[in-house]
C-alpha cells in the first residue's frame, strides 16, 4: 500500500506544480531577458526550462532528505521548534516596519 500512496502524492504534487500559473508568470517575466532574439527561441526556452527543472528537482530532493533526517528530532521537540519559529517570524514582522 505505501508505494501507491507515494505515487498518488507524487502525482498530486506534479499536477499542482504544472497547473500553477506563477510558473508561467515566472517564465514570462524572468527568462526572456536571457533570450537571444537572433537565435531560435524554442531551443533556448527548452534549455532554460530543463535547467530550471533540474535545479528545482535537486533542491526539493535535498530538502526532502533533510526533512527525513530531522524527522525524529522534530517528533521529539516539534512543539518547541514551532514556538521558536513562530517567535522568529513575529520578530521579523515587528522589525519590518522599523527597518525604514
Chimera marker file (.cmm) of the C-alpha trace (Angstrom):
<marker_set name="trace">
<marker id="1" x="0.000" y="0.000" z="0.000" r="1" g="1" b="0" radius="0.5"/>
<marker id="2" x="2.706" y="2.639" z="0.735" r="1" g="1" b="0" radius="0.5"/>
<marker id="3" x="4.139" y="2.738" z="-2.824" r="1" g="1" b="0" radius="0.5"/>
<marker id="4" x="0.694" y="3.510" z="-4.235" r="1" g="1" b="0" radius="0.5"/>
<marker id="5" x="0.229" y="6.264" z="-1.653" r="1" g="1" b="0" radius="0.5"/>
<marker id="6" x="3.636" y="7.695" z="-2.546" r="1" g="1" b="0" radius="0.5"/>
<marker id="7" x="2.780" y="7.622" z="-6.245" r="1" g="1" b="0" radius="0.5"/>
<marker id="8" x="-0.517" y="9.361" z="-5.570" r="1" g="1" b="0" radius="0.5"/>
<marker id="9" x="1.249" y="12.050" z="-3.550" r="1" g="1" b="0" radius="0.5"/>
<marker id="10" x="3.837" y="12.489" z="-6.299" r="1" g="1" b="0" radius="0.5"/>
<marker id="11" x="1.130" y="12.753" z="-8.967" r="1" g="1" b="0" radius="0.5"/>
<marker id="12" x="-0.750" y="15.287" z="-6.844" r="1" g="1" b="0" radius="0.5"/>
<marker id="13" x="2.422" y="17.360" z="-6.445" r="1" g="1" b="0" radius="0.5"/>
<marker id="14" x="3.212" y="17.273" z="-10.155" r="1" g="1" b="0" radius="0.5"/>
<marker id="15" x="-0.329" y="18.299" z="-11.069" r="1" g="1" b="0" radius="0.5"/>
<marker id="16" x="-0.205" y="21.159" z="-8.571" r="1" g="1" b="0" radius="0.5"/>
<marker id="17" x="3.155" y="22.303" z="-9.927" r="1" g="1" b="0" radius="0.5"/>
<marker id="18" x="2.233" y="22.253" z="-13.616" r="1" g="1" b="0" radius="0.5"/>
<marker id="19" x="-1.147" y="23.910" z="-13.042" r="1" g="1" b="0" radius="0.5"/>
<marker id="20" x="0.395" y="26.742" z="-11.018" r="1" g="1" b="0" radius="0.5"/>
<marker id="21" x="0.058" y="29.989" z="-13.000" r="1" g="1" b="0" radius="0.5"/>
<marker id="22" x="3.002" y="31.505" z="-11.110" r="1" g="1" b="0" radius="0.5"/>
<marker id="23" x="5.346" y="29.279" z="-13.108" r="1" g="1" b="0" radius="0.5"/>
<marker id="24" x="4.065" y="30.767" z="-16.368" r="1" g="1" b="0" radius="0.5"/>
<marker id="25" x="4.411" y="34.267" z="-14.941" r="1" g="1" b="0" radius="0.5"/>
<marker id="26" x="7.958" y="33.477" z="-13.841" r="1" g="1" b="0" radius="0.5"/>
<marker id="27" x="8.931" y="32.136" z="-17.260" r="1" g="1" b="0" radius="0.5"/>
<marker id="28" x="7.232" y="35.055" z="-18.970" r="1" g="1" b="0" radius="0.5"/>
<marker id="29" x="8.856" y="37.728" z="-16.800" r="1" g="1" b="0" radius="0.5"/>
<marker id="30" x="12.269" y="36.355" z="-15.899" r="1" g="1" b="0" radius="0.5"/>
<marker id="31" x="13.528" y="34.205" z="-18.745" r="1" g="1" b="0" radius="0.5"/>
<marker id="32" x="13.040" y="36.495" z="-21.792" r="1" g="1" b="0" radius="0.5"/>
<marker id="33" x="15.886" y="38.755" z="-20.707" r="1" g="1" b="0" radius="0.5"/>
<marker id="34" x="18.261" y="35.845" z="-21.303" r="1" g="1" b="0" radius="0.5"/>
<marker id="35" x="16.937" y="35.021" z="-24.773" r="1" g="1" b="0" radius="0.5"/>
<marker id="36" x="18.976" y="35.909" z="-27.845" r="1" g="1" b="0" radius="0.5"/>
<marker id="37" x="16.477" y="37.260" z="-30.383" r="1" g="1" b="0" radius="0.5"/>
<marker id="38" x="18.792" y="36.336" z="-33.273" r="1" g="1" b="0" radius="0.5"/>
<marker id="39" x="18.600" y="32.612" z="-32.490" r="1" g="1" b="0" radius="0.5"/>
<marker id="40" x="15.760" y="30.106" z="-32.422" r="1" g="1" b="0" radius="0.5"/>
<marker id="41" x="13.526" y="30.723" z="-29.410" r="1" g="1" b="0" radius="0.5"/>
<marker id="42" x="12.195" y="27.238" z="-28.712" r="1" g="1" b="0" radius="0.5"/>
<marker id="43" x="15.555" y="25.531" z="-28.062" r="1" g="1" b="0" radius="0.5"/>
<marker id="44" x="16.636" y="28.401" z="-25.823" r="1" g="1" b="0" radius="0.5"/>
<marker id="45" x="13.462" y="28.188" z="-23.751" r="1" g="1" b="0" radius="0.5"/>
<marker id="46" x="13.748" y="24.393" z="-23.639" r="1" g="1" b="0" radius="0.5"/>
<marker id="47" x="17.312" y="24.546" z="-22.297" r="1" g="1" b="0" radius="0.5"/>
<marker id="48" x="16.360" y="27.145" z="-19.702" r="1" g="1" b="0" radius="0.5"/>
<marker id="49" x="13.258" y="25.237" z="-18.634" r="1" g="1" b="0" radius="0.5"/>
<marker id="50" x="15.225" y="21.990" z="-18.367" r="1" g="1" b="0" radius="0.5"/>
<marker id="51" x="17.956" y="23.718" z="-16.365" r="1" g="1" b="0" radius="0.5"/>
<marker id="52" x="15.360" y="25.199" z="-14.034" r="1" g="1" b="0" radius="0.5"/>
<marker id="53" x="13.651" y="21.817" z="-13.647" r="1" g="1" b="0" radius="0.5"/>
<marker id="54" x="16.931" y="20.068" z="-12.780" r="1" g="1" b="0" radius="0.5"/>
<marker id="55" x="17.897" y="22.704" z="-10.224" r="1" g="1" b="0" radius="0.5"/>
<marker id="56" x="14.395" y="22.642" z="-8.726" r="1" g="1" b="0" radius="0.5"/>
<marker id="57" x="14.453" y="18.846" z="-8.510" r="1" g="1" b="0" radius="0.5"/>
<marker id="58" x="17.840" y="18.840" z="-6.758" r="1" g="1" b="0" radius="0.5"/>
<marker id="59" x="16.744" y="21.498" z="-4.265" r="1" g="1" b="0" radius="0.5"/>
<marker id="60" x="13.463" y="19.736" z="-3.497" r="1" g="1" b="0" radius="0.5"/>
<marker id="61" x="15.238" y="16.387" z="-3.187" r="1" g="1" b="0" radius="0.5"/>
<marker id="62" x="17.784" y="17.804" z="-0.751" r="1" g="1" b="0" radius="0.5"/>
<marker id="63" x="15.024" y="19.440" z="1.297" r="1" g="1" b="0" radius="0.5"/>
<marker id="64" x="13.148" y="16.146" z="1.438" r="1" g="1" b="0" radius="0.5"/>
<marker id="65" x="16.299" y="14.310" z="2.556" r="1" g="1" b="0" radius="0.5"/>
<marker id="66" x="16.926" y="16.921" z="5.239" r="1" g="1" b="0" radius="0.5"/>
<marker id="67" x="13.323" y="16.707" z="6.437" r="1" g="1" b="0" radius="0.5"/>
<marker id="68" x="13.609" y="12.925" z="6.582" r="1" g="1" b="0" radius="0.5"/>
<marker id="69" x="16.810" y="13.158" z="8.629" r="1" g="1" b="0" radius="0.5"/>
<marker id="70" x="15.451" y="15.648" z="11.166" r="1" g="1" b="0" radius="0.5"/>
<marker id="71" x="12.055" y="13.970" z="11.443" r="1" g="1" b="0" radius="0.5"/>
<marker id="72" x="12.924" y="12.048" z="14.640" r="1" g="1" b="0" radius="0.5"/>
<marker id="73" x="14.173" y="15.249" z="16.258" r="1" g="1" b="0" radius="0.5"/>
<marker id="74" x="11.055" y="17.151" z="15.177" r="1" g="1" b="0" radius="0.5"/>
<marker id="75" x="8.834" y="14.402" z="16.559" r="1" g="1" b="0" radius="0.5"/>
<marker id="76" x="10.539" y="14.805" z="19.944" r="1" g="1" b="0" radius="0.5"/>
<marker id="77" x="10.744" y="18.575" z="20.058" r="1" g="1" b="0" radius="0.5"/>
<marker id="78" x="8.361" y="19.724" z="17.343" r="1" g="1" b="0" radius="0.5"/>
<marker id="79" x="6.214" y="21.887" z="19.590" r="1" g="1" b="0" radius="0.5"/>
<marker id="80" x="9.237" y="23.794" z="20.873" r="1" g="1" b="0" radius="0.5"/>
<marker id="81" x="10.554" y="24.117" z="17.309" r="1" g="1" b="0" radius="0.5"/>
<marker id="82" x="7.206" y="25.571" z="16.184" r="1" g="1" b="0" radius="0.5"/>
<marker id="83" x="7.247" y="28.079" z="19.045" r="1" g="1" b="0" radius="0.5"/>
<marker id="84" x="10.801" y="29.172" z="18.218" r="1" g="1" b="0" radius="0.5"/>
<marker id="85" x="9.950" y="29.558" z="14.516" r="1" g="1" b="0" radius="0.5"/>
<marker id="86" x="6.764" y="31.454" z="15.395" r="1" g="1" b="0" radius="0.5"/>
<marker id="87" x="8.742" y="33.769" z="17.652" r="1" g="1" b="0" radius="0.5"/>
<marker id="88" x="11.288" y="34.406" z="14.905" r="1" g="1" b="0" radius="0.5"/>
<marker id="89" x="8.536" y="35.215" z="12.414" r="1" g="1" b="0" radius="0.5"/>
<marker id="90" x="6.940" y="37.593" z="14.938" r="1" g="1" b="0" radius="0.5"/>
<marker id="91" x="10.298" y="39.319" z="15.483" r="1" g="1" b="0" radius="0.5"/>
<marker id="92" x="10.849" y="39.682" z="11.749" r="1" g="1" b="0" radius="0.5"/>
<marker id="93" x="7.315" y="41.022" z="11.343" r="1" g="1" b="0" radius="0.5"/>
<marker id="94" x="7.893" y="43.558" z="14.113" r="1" g="1" b="0" radius="0.5"/>
<marker id="95" x="11.277" y="44.590" z="12.696" r="1" g="1" b="0" radius="0.5"/>
<marker id="96" x="9.996" y="45.043" z="9.154" r="1" g="1" b="0" radius="0.5"/>
<marker id="97" x="8.173" y="48.362" z="9.651" r="1" g="1" b="0" radius="0.5"/>
<marker id="98" x="11.075" y="49.647" z="11.748" r="1" g="1" b="0" radius="0.5"/>
<marker id="99" x="13.630" y="48.963" z="9.019" r="1" g="1" b="0" radius="0.5"/>
<marker id="100" x="12.784" y="52.100" z="7.023" r="1" g="1" b="0" radius="0.5"/>
<link id1="1" id2="2" r="1" g="1" b="0" radius="0.2"/>
<link id1="2" id2="3" r="1" g="1" b="0" radius="0.2"/>
<link id1="3" id2="4" r="1" g="1" b="0" radius="0.2"/>
<link id1="4" id2="5" r="1" g="1" b="0" radius="0.2"/>
<link id1="5" id2="6" r="1" g="1" b="0" radius="0.2"/>
<link id1="6" id2="7" r="1" g="1" b="0" radius="0.2"/>
<link id1="7" id2="8" r="1" g="1" b="0" radius="0.2"/>
<link id1="8" id2="9" r="1" g="1" b="0" radius="0.2"/>
<link id1="9" id2="10" r="1" g="1" b="0" radius="0.2"/>
<link id1="10" id2="11" r="1" g="1" b="0" radius="0.2"/>
<link id1="11" id2="12" r="1" g="1" b="0" radius="0.2"/>
<link id1="12" id2="13" r="1" g="1" b="0" radius="0.2"/>
<link id1="13" id2="14" r="1" g="1" b="0" radius="0.2"/>
<link id1="14" id2="15" r="1" g="1" b="0" radius="0.2"/>
<link id1="15" id2="16" r="1" g="1" b="0" radius="0.2"/>
<link id1="16" id2="17" r="1" g="1" b="0" radius="0.2"/>
<link id1="17" id2="18" r="1" g="1" b="0" radius="0.2"/>
<link id1="18" id2="19" r="1" g="1" b="0" radius="0.2"/>
<link id1="19" id2="20" r="1" g="1" b="0" radius="0.2"/>
<link id1="20" id2="21" r="1" g="1" b="0" radius="0.2"/>
<link id1="21" id2="22" r="1" g="1" b="0" radius="0.2"/>
<link id1="22" id2="23" r="1" g="1" b="0" radius="0.2"/>
<link id1="23" id2="24" r="1" g="1" b="0" radius="0.2"/>
<link id1="24" id2="25" r="1" g="1" b="0" radius="0.2"/>
<link id1="25" id2="26" r="1" g="1" b="0" radius="0.2"/>
<link id1="26" id2="27" r="1" g="1" b="0" radius="0.2"/>
<link id1="27" id2="28" r="1" g="1" b="0" radius="0.2"/>
<link id1="28" id2="29" r="1" g="1" b="0" radius="0.2"/>
<link id1="29" id2="30" r="1" g="1" b="0" radius="0.2"/>
<link id1="30" id2="31" r="1" g="1" b="0" radius="0.2"/>
<link id1="31" id2="32" r="1" g="1" b="0" radius="0.2"/>
<link id1="32" id2="33" r="1" g="1" b="0" radius="0.2"/>
<link id1="33" id2="34" r="1" g="1" b="0" radius="0.2"/>
<link id1="34" id2="35" r="1" g="1" b="0" radius="0.2"/>
<link id1="35" id2="36" r="1" g="1" b="0" radius="0.2"/>
<link id1="36" id2="37" r="1" g="1" b="0" radius="0.2"/>
<link id1="37" id2="38" r="1" g="1" b="0" radius="0.2"/>
<link id1="38" id2="39" r="1" g="1" b="0" radius="0.2"/>
<link id1="39" id2="40" r="1" g="1" b="0" radius="0.2"/>
<link id1="40" id2="41" r="1" g="1" b="0" radius="0.2"/>
<link id1="41" id2="42" r="1" g="1" b="0" radius="0.2"/>
<link id1="42" id2="43" r="1" g="1" b="0" radius="0.2"/>
<link id1="43" id2="44" r="1" g="1" b="0" radius="0.2"/>
<link id1="44" id2="45" r="1" g="1" b="0" radius="0.2"/>
<link id1="45" id2="46" r="1" g="1" b="0" radius="0.2"/>
<link id1="46" id2="47" r="1" g="1" b="0" radius="0.2"/>
<link id1="47" id2="48" r="1" g="1" b="0" radius="0.2"/>
<link id1="48" id2="49" r="1" g="1" b="0" radius="0.2"/>
<link id1="49" id2="50" r="1" g="1" b="0" radius="0.2"/>
<link id1="50" id2="51" r="1" g="1" b="0" radius="0.2"/>
<link id1="51" id2="52" r="1" g="1" b="0" radius="0.2"/>
<link id1="52" id2="53" r="1" g="1" b="0" radius="0.2"/>
<link id1="53" id2="54" r="1" g="1" b="0" radius="0.2"/>
<link id1="54" id2="55" r="1" g="1" b="0" radius="0.2"/>
<link id1="55" id2="56" r="1" g="1" b="0" radius="0.2"/>
<link id1="56" id2="57" r="1" g="1" b="0" radius="0.2"/>
<link id1="57" id2="58" r="1" g="1" b="0" radius="0.2"/>
<link id1="58" id2="59" r="1" g="1" b="0" radius="0.2"/>
<link id1="59" id2="60" r="1" g="1" b="0" radius="0.2"/>
<link id1="60" id2="61" r="1" g="1" b="0" radius="0.2"/>
<link id1="61" id2="62" r="1" g="1" b="0" radius="0.2"/>
<link id1="62" id2="63" r="1" g="1" b="0" radius="0.2"/>
<link id1="63" id2="64" r="1" g="1" b="0" radius="0.2"/>
<link id1="64" id2="65" r="1" g="1" b="0" radius="0.2"/>
<link id1="65" id2="66" r="1" g="1" b="0" radius="0.2"/>
<link id1="66" id2="67" r="1" g="1" b="0" radius="0.2"/>
<link id1="67" id2="68" r="1" g="1" b="0" radius="0.2"/>
<link id1="68" id2="69" r="1" g="1" b="0" radius="0.2"/>
<link id1="69" id2="70" r="1" g="1" b="0" radius="0.2"/>
<link id1="70" id2="71" r="1" g="1" b="0" radius="0.2"/>
<link id1="71" id2="72" r="1" g="1" b="0" radius="0.2"/>
<link id1="72" id2="73" r="1" g="1" b="0" radius="0.2"/>
<link id1="73" id2="74" r="1" g="1" b="0" radius="0.2"/>
<link id1="74" id2="75" r="1" g="1" b="0" radius="0.2"/>
<link id1="75" id2="76" r="1" g="1" b="0" radius="0.2"/>
<link id1="76" id2="77" r="1" g="1" b="0" radius="0.2"/>
<link id1="77" id2="78" r="1" g="1" b="0" radius="0.2"/>
<link id1="78" id2="79" r="1" g="1" b="0" radius="0.2"/>
<link id1="79" id2="80" r="1" g="1" b="0" radius="0.2"/>
<link id1="80" id2="81" r="1" g="1" b="0" radius="0.2"/>
<link id1="81" id2="82" r="1" g="1" b="0" radius="0.2"/>
<link id1="82" id2="83" r="1" g="1" b="0" radius="0.2"/>
<link id1="83" id2="84" r="1" g="1" b="0" radius="0.2"/>
<link id1="84" id2="85" r="1" g="1" b="0" radius="0.2"/>
<link id1="85" id2="86" r="1" g="1" b="0" radius="0.2"/>
<link id1="86" id2="87" r="1" g="1" b="0" radius="0.2"/>
<link id1="87" id2="88" r="1" g="1" b="0" radius="0.2"/>
<link id1="88" id2="89" r="1" g="1" b="0" radius="0.2"/>
<link id1="89" id2="90" r="1" g="1" b="0" radius="0.2"/>
<link id1="90" id2="91" r="1" g="1" b="0" radius="0.2"/>
<link id1="91" id2="92" r="1" g="1" b="0" radius="0.2"/>
<link id1="92" id2="93" r="1" g="1" b="0" radius="0.2"/>
<link id1="93" id2="94" r="1" g="1" b="0" radius="0.2"/>
<link id1="94" id2="95" r="1" g="1" b="0" radius="0.2"/>
<link id1="95" id2="96" r="1" g="1" b="0" radius="0.2"/>
<link id1="96" id2="97" r="1" g="1" b="0" radius="0.2"/>
<link id1="97" id2="98" r="1" g="1" b="0" radius="0.2"/>
<link id1="98" id2="99" r="1" g="1" b="0" radius="0.2"/>
<link id1="99" id2="100" r="1" g="1" b="0" radius="0.2"/>
</marker_set>
